[in-house]
């Protein structure tokens, strides 16, 4: 099997293949205020519709500059985890995602 890249825009995403899908990054929440950034969360469900896990991914920059602060404060941060969608399972409650699809061994090797 060859590893494939996926850009997922449909929510819910149901894995109708016999391969595994590894979600690499998700986005569904634009941050309000300075600096900007995006964040997201998504939920994994088994074939029976039972919630199994939640993925949280946050990445961005935030800075404040102006009358309240005489200096600029900047930081960037990221929180993520491995999320594998087995055949027949679904991933819901997200906006957009990028992923890879292939055998379990192939998707686990992606860093």
C-alpha positions in Angstrom: 0.0 0.0 0.0 1.1 3.6 -0.6 0.6 6.2 2.0 -1.8 8.9 0.8 -2.4 12.5 1.9 -6.0 13.6 2.8 -7.5 17.0 3.1 -10.7 16.4 5.0 -13.5 19.0 4.8 -16.6 17.0 5.5 -17.7 16.7 9.1 -18.4 14.0 10.1 -15.6 12.0 8.4 -16.3 8.3 8.3 -13.5 6.0 7.3 -15.2 3.8 4.8 -11.9 2.1 3.6 -10.0 -0.9 4.9 -7.0 1.4 5.7 -6.2 3.5 8.7 -6.4 7.3 8.8 -4.1 9.3 11.0 -5.3 12.8 11.7 -2.2 15.1 11.7 -3.8 18.5 12.3 -7.3 20.1 12.7 -8.7 23.6 12.7 -12.1 24.9 13.5 -11.8 27.8 15.9 -10.4 31.2 14.9 -9.1 33.1 17.9 -10.4 36.5 18.6 -8.2 39.4 19.5 -4.5 40.2 18.9 -2.1 38.1 16.9 -4.6 35.6 15.7 -4.2 31.9 15.3 -6.4 28.8 15.0 -7.3 26.0 17.2 -9.5 22.9 17.0 -10.9 19.9 18.6 -12.4 16.7 17.2 -14.0 13.5 18.6 -13.4 9.9 17.6 -16.3 7.5 17.5 -16.3 3.7 17.1 -18.5 1.7 14.7 -21.4 1.8 17.2 -21.3 5.5 17.7 -19.6 5.5 21.1 -17.3 8.4 21.9 -13.7 7.0 22.3 -11.3 10.0 22.3 -11.0 13.7 21.8 -8.2 15.4 19.9 -7.1 18.9 20.7 -4.8 20.9 18.5 -4.0 24.6 19.2 -1.4 26.6 17.4 -0.9 30.3 17.0 0.7 33.5 18.1 -0.7 36.0 20.5 0.7 39.5 21.2 -0.5 42.5 23.0 0.8 46.0 22.3 -0.7 49.3 23.3 -1.7 51.5 26.2 -2.1 48.7 28.7 1.4 47.3 28.0 4.5 49.4 27.1 6.0 46.4 25.4 4.9 43.6 23.0 4.4 40.1 24.4 4.6 37.2 22.0 4.4 33.5 22.2 3.5 30.5 20.2 2.2 27.2 21.4 0.9 23.8 20.2 -0.9 20.9 21.8 -1.6 17.8 19.9 -1.8 14.0 20.1 -1.9 11.0 17.8 -5.4 10.3 16.5 -6.0 7.1 14.4 -9.3 6.5 12.7 -9.7 2.7 12.2 -11.8 1.3 9.3 -15.5 1.9 10.0 -14.9 4.5 12.7 -15.7 8.2 12.5 -14.2 11.6 13.4 -16.6 14.4 14.2 -16.9 18.0 15.5 -14.0 19.6 13.6 -13.8 22.0 10.8 -10.9 21.0 8.5 -8.2 18.3 8.9 -5.1 17.1 7.2 -4.3 13.4 7.5 -2.5 10.4 6.0 -4.1 7.1 5.0 -2.5 3.7 4.7 -1.7 0.6 6.7 -1.4 0.9 10.4 2.4 0.5 10.2 2.6 3.3 7.6 0.5 5.8 9.4 2.3 5.2 12.7 5.7 6.0 11.1 4.6 9.6 10.1 6.1 12.2 12.4 
